[in-house]
Amino acid sequence: MAPRQTGKPPGVPQKIIDWEVVDNLLMAACNGREIASYLGVHPDTLYDRCQLEKGTVFSHYAQKGVAKGDSLLRATQMEVAIKKKDRSMLQYLGRVRLKQSELIEETQEQIGDLRQAILEISQTVSGVSDDLRQKLENASSLQDQGCTREMPHFSTELGAEGVNRGSSSLSDYLES
């Protein structure tokens, strides 16, 4: 049986591919061209040797390595967040996995809209004290200037019953 043609002159030894290095680079999400460059071989050499030595095409082999790296990264992030109680990592995971940042921004927008609606209602409803009306105007102007402070959760029911009841945690908040 004739030896396989490698495109190299006779007597040039075949480069050894360190598959542990390849695996580590795949876990770091390097692509085949980057790995081949790192190893000092042509990408086709890497792909052919993967087929010969690992029995699979490089794209399948690479998918497994990248997935392993992704899993290790996620596990490490979770460990840092939970076991070490890293606040910034907890916030990051909350934003990414639980979509919490969008909820917070949307809630702040809704609070501003709610303040404006209450101010407009207070200007048309009789019986609202001048002191409360002034606090509503101040709260709205702060919101317009981009100033916010944390607000407790409160009911946003502003139907006729909510206006007539008068006393709610929102009113208590605005009067504070």
Secondary structure, DSSP 8 states (H G I E B T S, - for coil): ------SS-TT-------HHHHHHHHHTT--HHHHHHHHTS-HHHHHHHHHHHHSS-HHHHHHHHHHHHHHHHHHHHHHHHHTS--HHHHHHHHHHHH-HHHHHHHHHHHHHHHHHHHHHHHHHSTT--HHHHHHHHHHHHHHHTT------------SHHHHHH---HHHHHHH-
